[in-house]
Amino acid sequence: MKVIAIIVASFWLAGAAMAQSAGATAGAACKAKVDKSLHGASLTSTLKKCCRDAATAQKLHGAAETGFRKSCEQTALGT
């Protein structure tokens, strides 16, 4: 039983790590395609929506979605 739990946990961690690296790539893509005339709240909102749409397109849920979106937003916003 412990072996099965360890295997499941390792797959979960590997999936979350892959989602974060993919999130950084998506963040760079969102930053590149956003309108350069946007500033402040409109820029932040547009980039966050782009990251949400990218997570939805990849059909991510739960922790993988959260990790992906946070990584994407950090890359896109440059924080």
Secondary structure by P-SEA (a helix, b strand, c coil): caaaaaaaaaaaaaaaaaaaaaaaaaaaaaaaacccccccaaaaaaaaaaaaaaaaaaccccaaaaaaaaaaaaaaacc
